[in-house]
Amino acid sequence: MNTYQGIETRFVSPTNHRGSRVIATTPGGHKLTHQWAYELGIDGNHYAAAEALRAKLDWPSIKAGGSTIKGFVWVVSVLEA
Protein backbone atom coordinates (compact mmCIF):
# COMPACT_ATOMS: atom_id res chain seq x y z
CA MET A 1 0.00 0.00 0.00
CA ASN A 2 1.24 3.48 -0.85
CA THR A 3 0.93 6.36 1.58
CA TYR A 4 0.86 9.93 0.27
CA GLN A 5 1.64 13.40 1.62
CA GLY A 6 1.35 16.85 0.08
CA ILE A 7 3.94 19.54 -0.48
CA GLU A 8 2.70 23.06 -1.14
CA THR A 9 4.92 25.58 -2.94
CA ARG A 10 4.47 29.33 -3.16
CA PHE A 11 6.40 32.17 -4.78
CA VAL A 12 7.90 34.91 -2.59
CA SER A 13 8.78 38.24 -4.24
CA PRO A 14 12.26 39.71 -3.90
CA THR A 15 13.06 42.22 -1.16
CA ASN A 16 15.93 44.68 -0.79
CA HIS A 17 17.98 41.91 0.82
CA ARG A 18 16.81 38.63 -0.77
CA GLY A 19 16.04 37.54 -4.30
CA SER A 20 12.92 35.78 -5.56
CA ARG A 21 12.34 32.37 -4.03
CA VAL A 22 9.88 29.51 -3.67
CA ILE A 23 8.95 28.18 -0.25
CA ALA A 24 7.94 24.51 -0.01
CA THR A 25 6.02 23.32 3.07
CA THR A 26 4.28 20.19 4.32
CA PRO A 27 1.23 19.96 6.59
CA GLY A 28 3.57 18.55 9.24
CA GLY A 29 5.56 21.80 9.37
CA HIS A 30 8.62 20.88 7.29
CA LYS A 31 9.85 23.84 5.24
CA LEU A 32 12.49 24.57 2.60
CA THR A 33 13.38 27.75 0.72
CA HIS A 34 14.54 27.40 -2.91
CA GLN A 35 16.25 30.37 -4.55
CA TRP A 36 14.66 31.27 -7.89
CA ALA A 37 16.55 29.97 -10.95
CA TYR A 38 15.39 31.97 -13.97
CA GLU A 39 16.40 29.23 -16.42
CA LEU A 40 13.82 26.86 -14.86
CA GLY A 41 10.71 28.98 -15.42
CA ILE A 42 7.68 28.99 -13.14
CA ASP A 43 6.73 25.30 -13.14
CA GLY A 44 10.36 24.22 -12.96
CA ASN A 45 11.13 26.37 -9.92
CA HIS A 46 8.11 25.12 -8.01
CA TYR A 47 8.95 21.53 -8.92
CA ALA A 48 12.60 22.03 -7.90
CA ALA A 49 11.53 23.35 -4.49
CA ALA A 50 9.16 20.42 -3.94
CA GLU A 51 11.80 17.94 -5.12
CA ALA A 52 14.42 19.43 -2.79
CA LEU A 53 12.08 19.12 0.21
CA ARG A 54 11.12 15.58 -0.84
CA ALA A 55 14.80 14.62 -0.99
CA LYS A 56 15.53 16.30 2.36
CA LEU A 57 12.76 14.25 3.96
CA ASP A 58 13.94 11.09 2.14
CA TRP A 59 10.49 10.46 0.66
CA PRO A 60 10.48 8.14 -2.39
CA SER A 61 8.94 10.19 -5.21
CA ILE A 62 6.68 12.98 -6.43
CA LYS A 63 3.68 11.39 -8.14
CA ALA A 64 1.74 14.42 -9.44
CA GLY A 65 1.45 18.18 -9.14
CA GLY A 66 -0.80 21.02 -10.10
CA SER A 67 -1.35 24.73 -9.71
CA THR A 68 -3.55 26.40 -7.12
CA ILE A 69 -4.56 30.00 -6.46
CA LYS A 70 -1.56 30.43 -4.13
CA GLY A 71 1.05 28.35 -5.96
CA PHE A 72 1.36 24.62 -6.55
CA VAL A 73 0.62 21.42 -4.66
CA TRP A 74 2.56 18.20 -5.14
CA VAL A 75 1.46 14.66 -4.21
CA VAL A 76 4.39 12.75 -2.78
CA SER A 77 4.70 9.07 -2.03
CA VAL A 78 6.09 8.73 1.49
CA LEU A 79 5.87 4.94 1.69
CA GLU A 80 5.87 2.64 -1.32
CA ALA A 81 4.85 -0.98 -1.05
PDB file of N, CA, C and O in Angstrom:
ATOM      1  N   MET A   1       0.836  -1.191   0.000  1.00  0.00           N
ATOM      2  CA  MET A   1       0.000   0.000   0.000  1.00  0.00           C
ATOM      3  C   MET A   1       0.879   1.251   0.000  1.00  0.00           C
ATOM      4  O   MET A   1       1.865   1.326   0.732  1.00  0.00           O
ATOM      5  N   ASN A   2       0.516   2.214  -0.815  1.00  0.00           N
ATOM      6  CA  ASN A   2       1.237   3.481  -0.853  1.00  0.00           C
ATOM      7  C   ASN A   2       0.588   4.476   0.097  1.00  0.00           C
ATOM      8  O   ASN A   2      -0.633   4.499   0.249  1.00  0.00           O
ATOM      9  N   THR A   3       1.406   5.287   0.725  1.00  0.00           N
ATOM     10  CA  THR A   3       0.931   6.364   1.576  1.00  0.00           C
ATOM     11  C   THR A   3       1.414   7.672   0.961  1.00  0.00           C
ATOM     12  O   THR A   3       2.554   7.766   0.508  1.00  0.00           O
ATOM     13  N   TYR A   4       0.541   8.686   0.945  1.00  0.00           N
ATOM     14  CA  TYR A   4       0.863   9.934   0.274  1.00  0.00           C
ATOM     15  C   TYR A   4       0.813  11.112   1.232  1.00  0.00           C
ATOM     16  O   TYR A   4       0.119  11.091   2.248  1.00  0.00           O
ATOM     17  N   GLN A   5       1.577  12.147   0.872  1.00  0.00           N
ATOM     18  CA  GLN A   5       1.644  13.396   1.621  1.00  0.00           C
ATOM     19  C   GLN A   5       1.641  14.515   0.584  1.00  0.00           C
ATOM     20  O   GLN A   5       1.917  14.270  -0.590  1.00  0.00           O
ATOM     21  N   GLY A   6       1.338  15.714   0.996  1.00  0.00           N
ATOM     22  CA  GLY A   6       1.349  16.848   0.082  1.00  0.00           C
ATOM     23  C   GLY A   6       2.474  17.816   0.409  1.00  0.00           C
ATOM     24  O   GLY A   6       2.847  17.991   1.569  1.00  0.00           O
ATOM     25  N   ILE A   7       3.002  18.437  -0.626  1.00  0.00           N
ATOM     26  CA  ILE A   7       3.945  19.545  -0.479  1.00  0.00           C
ATOM     27  C   ILE A   7       3.332  20.729  -1.217  1.00  0.00           C
ATOM     28  O   ILE A   7       2.968  20.620  -2.388  1.00  0.00           O
ATOM     29  N   GLU A   8       3.220  21.852  -0.530  1.00  0.00           N
ATOM     30  CA  GLU A   8       2.695  23.063  -1.136  1.00  0.00           C
ATOM     31  C   GLU A   8       3.859  24.003  -1.412  1.00  0.00           C
ATOM     32  O   GLU A   8       4.733  24.178  -0.564  1.00  0.00           O
ATOM     33  N   THR A   9       3.873  24.615  -2.608  1.00  0.00           N
ATOM     34  CA  THR A   9       4.917  25.583  -2.940  1.00  0.00           C
ATOM     35  C   THR A   9       4.279  26.922  -3.265  1.00  0.00           C
ATOM     36  O   THR A   9       3.201  26.992  -3.857  1.00  0.00           O
ATOM     37  N   ARG A  10       4.975  27.994  -2.863  1.00  0.00           N
ATOM     38  CA  ARG A  10       4.471  29.332  -3.159  1.00  0.00           C
ATOM     39  C   ARG A  10       5.639  30.263  -3.464  1.00  0.00           C
ATOM     40  O   ARG A  10       6.721  30.133  -2.893  1.00  0.00           O
ATOM     41  N   PHE A  11       5.401  31.197  -4.366  1.00  0.00           N
ATOM     42  CA  PHE A  11       6.401  32.172  -4.779  1.00  0.00           C
ATOM     43  C   PHE A  11       6.471  33.302  -3.758  1.00  0.00           C
ATOM     44  O   PHE A  11       5.447  33.749  -3.241  1.00  0.00           O
ATOM     45  N   VAL A  12       7.696  33.761  -3.471  1.00  0.00           N
ATOM     46  CA  VAL A  12       7.904  34.915  -2.595  1.00  0.00           C
ATOM     47  C   VAL A  12       8.698  35.952  -3.390  1.00  0.00           C
ATOM     48  O   VAL A  12       9.776  35.663  -3.908  1.00  0.00           O
ATOM     49  N   SER A  13       8.150  37.153  -3.475  1.00  0.00           N
ATOM     50  CA  SER A  13       8.779  38.236  -4.243  1.00  0.00           C
ATOM     51  C   SER A  13      10.098  38.671  -3.620  1.00  0.00           C
ATOM     52  O   SER A  13      10.313  38.489  -2.421  1.00  0.00           O
ATOM     53  N   PRO A  14      10.980  39.246  -4.433  1.00  0.00           N
ATOM     54  CA  PRO A  14      12.262  39.708  -3.897  1.00  0.00           C
ATOM     55  C   PRO A  14      12.074  40.903  -2.966  1.00  0.00           C
ATOM     56  O   PRO A  14      11.100  41.648  -3.071  1.00  0.00           O
ATOM     57  N   THR A  15      13.022  41.065  -2.062  1.00  0.00           N
ATOM     58  CA  THR A  15      13.060  42.220  -1.164  1.00  0.00           C
ATOM     59  C   THR A  15      14.361  42.977  -1.447  1.00  0.00           C
ATOM     60  O   THR A  15      15.072  42.656  -2.400  1.00  0.00           O
ATOM     61  N   ASN A  16      14.666  43.956  -0.642  1.00  0.00           N
ATOM     62  CA  ASN A  16      15.926  44.683  -0.791  1.00  0.00           C
ATOM     63  C   ASN A  16      17.124  43.815  -0.422  1.00  0.00           C
ATOM     64  O   ASN A  16      18.255  44.126  -0.797  1.00  0.00           O
ATOM     65  N   HIS A  17      16.885  42.734   0.306  1.00  0.00           N
ATOM     66  CA  HIS A  17      17.985  41.914   0.818  1.00  0.00           C
ATOM     67  C   HIS A  17      18.003  40.487   0.277  1.00  0.00           C
ATOM     68  O   HIS A  17      19.030  39.814   0.363  1.00  0.00           O
ATOM     69  N   ARG A  18      16.896  40.017  -0.274  1.00  0.00           N
ATOM     70  CA  ARG A  18      16.812  38.629  -0.767  1.00  0.00           C
ATOM     71  C   ARG A  18      16.160  38.600  -2.133  1.00  0.00           C
ATOM     72  O   ARG A  18      15.262  39.391  -2.424  1.00  0.00           O
ATOM     73  N   GLY A  19      16.614  37.691  -2.964  1.00  0.00           N
ATOM     74  CA  GLY A  19      16.040  37.539  -4.295  1.00  0.00           C
ATOM     75  C   GLY A  19      14.726  36.773  -4.261  1.00  0.00           C
ATOM     76  O   GLY A  19      14.253  36.372  -3.198  1.00  0.00           O
ATOM     77  N   SER A  20      14.150  36.577  -5.427  1.00  0.00           N
ATOM     78  CA  SER A  20      12.922  35.778  -5.557  1.00  0.00           C
ATOM     79  C   SER A  20      13.205  34.361  -5.082  1.00  0.00           C
ATOM     80  O   SER A  20      14.326  33.864  -5.194  1.00  0.00           O
ATOM     81  N   ARG A  21      12.172  33.721  -4.550  1.00  0.00           N
ATOM     82  CA  ARG A  21      12.340  32.365  -4.028  1.00  0.00           C
ATOM     83  C   ARG A  21      10.991  31.651  -3.992  1.00  0.00           C
ATOM     84  O   ARG A  21       9.932  32.267  -4.111  1.00  0.00           O
ATOM     85  N   VAL A  22      11.066  30.347  -3.825  1.00  0.00           N
ATOM     86  CA  VAL A  22       9.876  29.511  -3.665  1.00  0.00           C
ATOM     87  C   VAL A  22      10.012  28.810  -2.326  1.00  0.00           C
ATOM     88  O   VAL A  22      11.058  28.240  -2.017  1.00  0.00           O
ATOM     89  N   ILE A  23       8.956  28.853  -1.538  1.00  0.00           N
ATOM     90  CA  ILE A  23       8.948  28.176  -0.250  1.00  0.00           C
ATOM     91  C   ILE A  23       8.077  26.930  -0.364  1.00  0.00           C
ATOM     92  O   ILE A  23       6.917  27.000  -0.769  1.00  0.00           O
ATOM     93  N   ALA A  24       8.654  25.794   0.000  1.00  0.00           N
ATOM     94  CA  ALA A  24       7.943  24.513  -0.008  1.00  0.00           C
ATOM     95  C   ALA A  24       7.649  24.121   1.435  1.00  0.00           C
ATOM     96  O   ALA A  24       8.534  24.183   2.288  1.00  0.00           O
ATOM     97  N   THR A  25       6.403  23.714   1.713  1.00  0.00           N
ATOM     98  CA  THR A  25       6.017  23.320   3.070  1.00  0.00           C
ATOM     99  C   THR A  25       5.157  22.061   3.021  1.00  0.00           C
ATOM    100  O   THR A  25       4.523  21.750   2.013  1.00  0.00           O
ATOM    101  N   THR A  26       5.160  21.345   4.152  1.00  0.00           N
ATOM    102  CA  THR A  26       4.282  20.187   4.320  1.00  0.00           C
ATOM    103  C   THR A  26       3.290  20.495   5.434  1.00  0.00           C
ATOM    104  O   THR A  26       3.534  21.388   6.245  1.00  0.00           O
ATOM    105  N   PRO A  27       2.174  19.770   5.486  1.00  0.00           N
ATOM    106  CA  PRO A  27       1.226  19.964   6.586  1.00  0.00           C
ATOM    107  C   PRO A  27       1.853  19.684   7.953  1.00  0.00           C
ATOM    108  O   PRO A  27       1.391  20.209   8.967  1.00  0.00           O
ATOM    109  N   GLY A  28       2.898  18.865   7.984  1.00  0.00           N
ATOM    110  CA  GLY A  28       3.573  18.546   9.238  1.00  0.00           C
ATOM    111  C   GLY A  28       4.542  19.612   9.712  1.00  0.00           C
ATOM    112  O   GLY A  28       5.139  19.465  10.778  1.00  0.00           O
ATOM    113  N   GLY A  29       4.717  20.692   8.938  1.00  0.00           N
ATOM    114  CA  GLY A  29       5.559  21.801   9.367  1.00  0.00           C
ATOM    115  C   GLY A  29       6.966  21.804   8.797  1.00  0.00           C
ATOM    116  O   GLY A  29       7.760  22.675   9.153  1.00  0.00           O
ATOM    117  N   HIS A  30       7.303  20.865   7.929  1.00  0.00           N
ATOM    118  CA  HIS A  30       8.619  20.885   7.293  1.00  0.00           C
ATOM    119  C   HIS A  30       8.629  22.002   6.258  1.00  0.00           C
ATOM    120  O   HIS A  30       7.618  22.259   5.604  1.00  0.00           O
ATOM    121  N   LYS A  31       9.782  22.668   6.109  1.00  0.00           N
ATOM    122  CA  LYS A  31       9.852  23.835   5.240  1.00  0.00           C
ATOM    123  C   LYS A  31      11.224  23.905   4.581  1.00  0.00           C
ATOM    124  O   LYS A  31      12.233  23.536   5.181  1.00  0.00           O
ATOM    125  N   LEU A  32      11.247  24.387   3.328  1.00  0.00           N
ATOM    126  CA  LEU A  32      12.493  24.570   2.603  1.00  0.00           C
ATOM    127  C   LEU A  32      12.342  25.779   1.688  1.00  0.00           C
ATOM    128  O   LEU A  32      11.295  25.965   1.067  1.00  0.00           O
ATOM    129  N   THR A  33      13.381  26.597   1.605  1.00  0.00           N
ATOM    130  CA  THR A  33      13.384  27.754   0.716  1.00  0.00           C
ATOM    131  C   THR A  33      14.309  27.471  -0.459  1.00  0.00           C
ATOM    132  O   THR A  33      15.473  27.117  -0.274  1.00  0.00           O
ATOM    133  N   HIS A  34      13.784  27.629  -1.665  1.00  0.00           N
ATOM    134  CA  HIS A  34      14.536  27.402  -2.907  1.00  0.00           C
ATOM    135  C   HIS A  34      14.724  28.746  -3.597  1.00  0.00           C
ATOM    136  O   HIS A  34      13.750  29.435  -3.902  1.00  0.00           O
ATOM    137  N   GLN A  35      15.981  29.121  -3.845  1.00  0.00           N
ATOM    138  CA  GLN A  35      16.251  30.371  -4.553  1.00  0.00           C
ATOM    139  C   GLN A  35      15.820  30.246  -6.009  1.00  0.00           C
ATOM    140  O   GLN A  35      16.056  29.216  -6.642  1.00  0.00           O
ATOM    141  N   TRP A  36      15.196  31.278  -6.535  1.00  0.00           N
ATOM    142  CA  TRP A  36      14.663  31.271  -7.886  1.00  0.00           C
ATOM    143  C   TRP A  36      15.790  31.113  -8.906  1.00  0.00           C
ATOM    144  O   TRP A  36      16.798  31.817  -8.843  1.00  0.00           O
ATOM    145  N   ALA A  37      15.612  30.189  -9.841  1.00  0.00           N
ATOM    146  CA  ALA A  37      16.551  29.969 -10.946  1.00  0.00           C
ATOM    147  C   ALA A  37      15.808  30.329 -12.230  1.00  0.00           C
ATOM    148  O   ALA A  37      14.936  29.580 -12.670  1.00  0.00           O
ATOM    149  N   TYR A  38      16.141  31.457 -12.828  1.00  0.00           N
ATOM    150  CA  TYR A  38      15.385  31.966 -13.973  1.00  0.00           C
ATOM    151  C   TYR A  38      15.353  31.007 -15.147  1.00  0.00           C
ATOM    152  O   TYR A  38      14.398  31.026 -15.924  1.00  0.00           O
ATOM    153  N   GLU A  39      16.369  30.168 -15.299  1.00  0.00           N
ATOM    154  CA  GLU A  39      16.402  29.232 -16.419  1.00  0.00           C
ATOM    155  C   GLU A  39      15.364  28.115 -16.289  1.00  0.00           C
ATOM    156  O   GLU A  39      15.077  27.425 -17.267  1.00  0.00           O
ATOM    157  N   LEU A  40      14.793  27.928 -15.080  1.00  0.00           N
ATOM    158  CA  LEU A  40      13.819  26.857 -14.861  1.00  0.00           C
ATOM    159  C   LEU A  40      12.385  27.256 -15.181  1.00  0.00           C
ATOM    160  O   LEU A  40      11.548  26.384 -15.413  1.00  0.00           O
ATOM    161  N   GLY A  41      12.085  28.530 -15.200  1.00  0.00           N
ATOM    162  CA  GLY A  41      10.709  28.975 -15.420  1.00  0.00           C
ATOM    163  C   GLY A  41       9.859  28.767 -14.165  1.00  0.00           C
ATOM    164  O   GLY A  41      10.358  28.368 -13.114  1.00  0.00           O
ATOM    165  N   ILE A  42       8.586  29.044 -14.303  1.00  0.00           N
ATOM    166  CA  ILE A  42       7.683  28.987 -13.142  1.00  0.00           C
ATOM    167  C   ILE A  42       7.472  27.553 -12.661  1.00  0.00           C
ATOM    168  O   ILE A  42       7.756  27.239 -11.505  1.00  0.00           O
ATOM    169  N   ASP A  43       6.980  26.687 -13.535  1.00  0.00           N
ATOM    170  CA  ASP A  43       6.726  25.298 -13.141  1.00  0.00           C
ATOM    171  C   ASP A  43       7.990  24.625 -12.634  1.00  0.00           C
ATOM    172  O   ASP A  43       7.964  23.914 -11.629  1.00  0.00           O
ATOM    173  N   GLY A  44       9.093  24.850 -13.330  1.00  0.00           N
ATOM    174  CA  GLY A  44      10.364  24.220 -12.957  1.00  0.00           C
ATOM    175  C   GLY A  44      10.863  24.634 -11.592  1.00  0.00           C
ATOM    176  O   GLY A  44      11.396  23.805 -10.855  1.00  0.00           O
ATOM    177  N   ASN A  45      10.703  25.908 -11.234  1.00  0.00           N
ATOM    178  CA  ASN A  45      11.129  26.368  -9.916  1.00  0.00           C
ATOM    179  C   ASN A  45      10.281  25.784  -8.803  1.00  0.00           C
ATOM    180  O   ASN A  45      10.801  25.407  -7.753  1.00  0.00           O
ATOM    181  N   HIS A  46       8.983  25.709  -9.027  1.00  0.00           N
ATOM    182  CA  HIS A  46       8.110  25.124  -8.012  1.00  0.00           C
ATOM    183  C   HIS A  46       8.402  23.632  -7.850  1.00  0.00           C
ATOM    184  O   HIS A  46       8.445  23.117  -6.733  1.00  0.00           O
ATOM    185  N   TYR A  47       8.603  22.946  -8.978  1.00  0.00           N
ATOM    186  CA  TYR A  47       8.945  21.525  -8.916  1.00  0.00           C
ATOM    187  C   TYR A  47      10.289  21.327  -8.210  1.00  0.00           C
ATOM    188  O   TYR A  47      10.422  20.425  -7.383  1.00  0.00           O
ATOM    189  N   ALA A  48      11.283  22.156  -8.527  1.00  0.00           N
ATOM    190  CA  ALA A  48      12.605  22.032  -7.904  1.00  0.00           C
ATOM    191  C   ALA A  48      12.524  22.216  -6.393  1.00  0.00           C
ATOM    192  O   ALA A  48      13.215  21.519  -5.650  1.00  0.00           O
ATOM    193  N   ALA A  49      11.694  23.138  -5.932  1.00  0.00           N
ATOM    194  CA  ALA A  49      11.530  23.352  -4.490  1.00  0.00           C
ATOM    195  C   ALA A  49      10.884  22.131  -3.841  1.00  0.00           C
ATOM    196  O   ALA A  49      11.330  21.668  -2.791  1.00  0.00           O
ATOM    197  N   ALA A  50       9.834  21.614  -4.473  1.00  0.00           N
ATOM    198  CA  ALA A  50       9.161  20.418  -3.938  1.00  0.00           C
ATOM    199  C   ALA A  50      10.107  19.220  -3.944  1.00  0.00           C
ATOM    200  O   ALA A  50      10.145  18.452  -2.982  1.00  0.00           O
ATOM    201  N   GLU A  51      10.860  19.063  -5.013  1.00  0.00           N
ATOM    202  CA  GLU A  51      11.801  17.941  -5.124  1.00  0.00           C
ATOM    203  C   GLU A  51      12.907  18.047  -4.067  1.00  0.00           C
ATOM    204  O   GLU A  51      13.317  17.035  -3.498  1.00  0.00           O
ATOM    205  N   ALA A  52      13.384  19.248  -3.807  1.00  0.00           N
ATOM    206  CA  ALA A  52      14.421  19.435  -2.786  1.00  0.00           C
ATOM    207  C   ALA A  52      13.894  19.068  -1.398  1.00  0.00           C
ATOM    208  O   ALA A  52      14.599  18.429  -0.617  1.00  0.00           O
ATOM    209  N   LEU A  53      12.657  19.469  -1.088  1.00  0.00           N
ATOM    210  CA  LEU A  53      12.076  19.118   0.210  1.00  0.00           C
ATOM    211  C   LEU A  53      11.810  17.621   0.289  1.00  0.00           C
ATOM    212  O   LEU A  53      12.040  17.004   1.329  1.00  0.00           O
ATOM    213  N   ARG A  54      11.326  17.031  -0.805  1.00  0.00           N
ATOM    214  CA  ARG A  54      11.116  15.579  -0.837  1.00  0.00           C
ATOM    215  C   ARG A  54      12.420  14.835  -0.556  1.00  0.00           C
ATOM    216  O   ARG A  54      12.441  13.885   0.227  1.00  0.00           O
ATOM    217  N   ALA A  55      13.496  15.264  -1.191  1.00  0.00           N
ATOM    218  CA  ALA A  55      14.796  14.618  -0.992  1.00  0.00           C
ATOM    219  C   ALA A  55      15.297  14.816   0.441  1.00  0.00           C
ATOM    220  O   ALA A  55      15.841  13.891   1.046  1.00  0.00           O
ATOM    221  N   LYS A  56      15.114  16.019   0.978  1.00  0.00           N
ATOM    222  CA  LYS A  56      15.527  16.304   2.356  1.00  0.00           C
ATOM    223  C   LYS A  56      14.819  15.382   3.344  1.00  0.00           C
ATOM    224  O   LYS A  56      15.412  14.940   4.328  1.00  0.00           O
ATOM    225  N   LEU A  57      13.545  15.096   3.075  1.00  0.00           N
ATOM    226  CA  LEU A  57      12.758  14.246   3.962  1.00  0.00           C
ATOM    227  C   LEU A  57      12.928  12.762   3.642  1.00  0.00           C
ATOM    228  O   LEU A  57      12.389  11.908   4.345  1.00  0.00           O
ATOM    229  N   ASP A  58      13.673  12.457   2.586  1.00  0.00           N
ATOM    230  CA  ASP A  58      13.936  11.088   2.143  1.00  0.00           C
ATOM    231  C   ASP A  58      12.639  10.348   1.788  1.00  0.00           C
ATOM    232  O   ASP A  58      12.486   9.162   2.080  1.00  0.00           O
ATOM    233  N   TRP A  59      11.715  11.071   1.154  1.00  0.00           N
ATOM    234  CA  TRP A  59      10.488  10.461   0.661  1.00  0.00           C
ATOM    235  C   TRP A  59      10.760   9.913  -0.726  1.00  0.00           C
ATOM    236  O   TRP A  59      11.552  10.507  -1.458  1.00  0.00           O
ATOM    237  N   PRO A  60      10.134   8.790  -1.131  1.00  0.00           N
ATOM    238  CA  PRO A  60      10.475   8.138  -2.394  1.00  0.00           C
ATOM    239  C   PRO A  60      10.282   8.952  -3.677  1.00  0.00           C
ATOM    240  O   PRO A  60      11.218   9.042  -4.472  1.00  0.00           O
ATOM    241  N   SER A  61       9.120   9.542  -3.910  1.00  0.00           N
ATOM    242  CA  SER A  61       8.936  10.187  -5.214  1.00  0.00           C
ATOM    243  C   SER A  61       7.737  11.123  -5.248  1.00  0.00           C
ATOM    244  O   SER A  61       6.775  10.956  -4.499  1.00  0.00           O
ATOM    245  N   ILE A  62       7.818  12.115  -6.136  1.00  0.00           N
ATOM    246  CA  ILE A  62       6.675  12.980  -6.427  1.00  0.00           C
ATOM    247  C   ILE A  62       5.846  12.280  -7.490  1.00  0.00           C
ATOM    248  O   ILE A  62       6.371  11.900  -8.537  1.00  0.00           O
ATOM    249  N   LYS A  63       4.565  12.109  -7.233  1.00  0.00           N
ATOM    250  CA  LYS A  63       3.681  11.389  -8.144  1.00  0.00           C
ATOM    251  C   LYS A  63       2.911  12.316  -9.088  1.00  0.00           C
ATOM    252  O   LYS A  63       2.665  11.953 -10.238  1.00  0.00           O
ATOM    253  N   ALA A  64       2.530  13.500  -8.621  1.00  0.00           N
ATOM    254  CA  ALA A  64       1.742  14.424  -9.438  1.00  0.00           C
ATOM    255  C   ALA A  64       1.816  15.814  -8.836  1.00  0.00           C
ATOM    256  O   ALA A  64       2.190  15.981  -7.675  1.00  0.00           O
ATOM    257  N   GLY A  65       1.461  16.804  -9.628  1.00  0.00           N
ATOM    258  CA  GLY A  65       1.448  18.177  -9.137  1.00  0.00           C
ATOM    259  C   GLY A  65       0.484  19.006  -9.954  1.00  0.00           C
ATOM    260  O   GLY A  65       0.103  18.639 -11.065  1.00  0.00           O
ATOM    261  N   GLY A  66       0.100  20.127  -9.384  1.00  0.00           N
ATOM    262  CA  GLY A  66      -0.801  21.023 -10.099  1.00  0.00           C
ATOM    263  C   GLY A  66      -0.828  22.391  -9.461  1.00  0.00           C
ATOM    264  O   GLY A  66      -0.417  22.566  -8.313  1.00  0.00           O
ATOM    265  N   SER A  67      -1.315  23.362 -10.215  1.00  0.00           N
ATOM    266  CA  SER A  67      -1.348  24.732  -9.714  1.00  0.00           C
ATOM    267  C   SER A  67      -2.587  24.983  -8.864  1.00  0.00           C
ATOM    268  O   SER A  67      -3.619  24.331  -9.022  1.00  0.00           O
ATOM    269  N   THR A  68      -2.455  25.939  -7.968  1.00  0.00           N
ATOM    270  CA  THR A  68      -3.550  26.403  -7.121  1.00  0.00           C
ATOM    271  C   THR A  68      -3.588  27.925  -7.197  1.00  0.00           C
ATOM    272  O   THR A  68      -2.786  28.527  -7.911  1.00  0.00           O
ATOM    273  N   ILE A  69      -4.487  28.538  -6.491  1.00  0.00           N
ATOM    274  CA  ILE A  69      -4.556  30.003  -6.463  1.00  0.00           C
ATOM    275  C   ILE A  69      -3.282  30.587  -5.842  1.00  0.00           C
ATOM    276  O   ILE A  69      -2.816  31.645  -6.265  1.00  0.00           O
ATOM    277  N   LYS A  70      -2.726  29.908  -4.849  1.00  0.00           N
ATOM    278  CA  LYS A  70      -1.560  30.430  -4.129  1.00  0.00           C
ATOM    279  C   LYS A  70      -0.224  29.916  -4.633  1.00  0.00           C
ATOM    280  O   LYS A  70       0.814  30.443  -4.231  1.00  0.00           O
ATOM    281  N   GLY A  71      -0.204  28.914  -5.494  1.00  0.00           N
ATOM    282  CA  GLY A  71       1.055  28.346  -5.963  1.00  0.00           C
ATOM    283  C   GLY A  71       0.832  26.997  -6.605  1.00  0.00           C
ATOM    284  O   GLY A  71       0.087  26.871  -7.577  1.00  0.00           O
ATOM    285  N   PHE A  72       1.488  25.982  -6.049  1.00  0.00           N
ATOM    286  CA  PHE A  72       1.360  24.617  -6.552  1.00  0.00           C
ATOM    287  C   PHE A  72       1.212  23.665  -5.376  1.00  0.00           C
ATOM    288  O   PHE A  72       1.591  23.984  -4.249  1.00  0.00           O
ATOM    289  N   VAL A  73       0.655  22.491  -5.655  1.00  0.00           N
ATOM    290  CA  VAL A  73       0.623  21.417  -4.659  1.00  0.00           C
ATOM    291  C   VAL A  73       1.140  20.166  -5.350  1.00  0.00           C
ATOM    292  O   VAL A  73       0.842  19.911  -6.516  1.00  0.00           O
ATOM    293  N   TRP A  74       1.919  19.395  -4.608  1.00  0.00           N
ATOM    294  CA  TRP A  74       2.564  18.196  -5.139  1.00  0.00           C
ATOM    295  C   TRP A  74       2.189  17.008  -4.282  1.00  0.00           C
ATOM    296  O   TRP A  74       2.246  17.081  -3.055  1.00  0.00           O
ATOM    297  N   VAL A  75       1.803  15.908  -4.921  1.00  0.00           N
ATOM    298  CA  VAL A  75       1.464  14.663  -4.214  1.00  0.00           C
ATOM    299  C   VAL A  75       2.729  13.821  -4.182  1.00  0.00           C
ATOM    300  O   VAL A  75       3.326  13.521  -5.216  1.00  0.00           O
ATOM    301  N   VAL A  76       3.119  13.453  -2.982  1.00  0.00           N
ATOM    302  CA  VAL A  76       4.392  12.751  -2.777  1.00  0.00           C
ATOM    303  C   VAL A  76       4.135  11.405  -2.121  1.00  0.00           C
ATOM    304  O   VAL A  76       3.388  11.311  -1.147  1.00  0.00           O
ATOM    305  N   SER A  77       4.752  10.377  -2.653  1.00  0.00           N
ATOM    306  CA  SER A  77       4.704   9.066  -2.028  1.00  0.00           C
ATOM    307  C   SER A  77       5.684   9.078  -0.865  1.00  0.00           C
ATOM    308  O   SER A  77       6.866   9.370  -1.049  1.00  0.00           O
ATOM    309  N   VAL A  78       5.203   8.762   0.325  1.00  0.00           N
ATOM    310  CA  VAL A  78       6.091   8.733   1.486  1.00  0.00           C
ATOM    311  C   VAL A  78       6.401   7.307   1.926  1.00  0.00           C
ATOM    312  O   VAL A  78       7.303   7.076   2.731  1.00  0.00           O
ATOM    313  N   LEU A  79       5.642   6.354   1.388  1.00  0.00           N
ATOM    314  CA  LEU A  79       5.872   4.945   1.693  1.00  0.00           C
ATOM    315  C   LEU A  79       5.377   4.137   0.514  1.00  0.00           C
ATOM    316  O   LEU A  79       4.181   4.139   0.223  1.00  0.00           O
ATOM    317  N   GLU A  80       6.270   3.449  -0.169  1.00  0.00           N
ATOM    318  CA  GLU A  80       5.871   2.643  -1.315  1.00  0.00           C
ATOM    319  C   GLU A  80       5.950   1.173  -0.948  1.00  0.00           C
ATOM    320  O   GLU A  80       6.919   0.710  -0.347  1.00  0.00           O
ATOM    321  N   ALA A  81       4.896   0.447  -1.329  1.00  0.00           N
ATOM    322  CA  ALA A  81       4.848  -0.985  -1.053  1.00  0.00           C
ATOM    323  C   ALA A  81       5.663  -1.757  -2.061  1.00  0.00           C
ATOM    324  O   ALA A  81       5.737  -2.984  -1.985  1.00  0.00           O
TER     325      ALA A  81
END
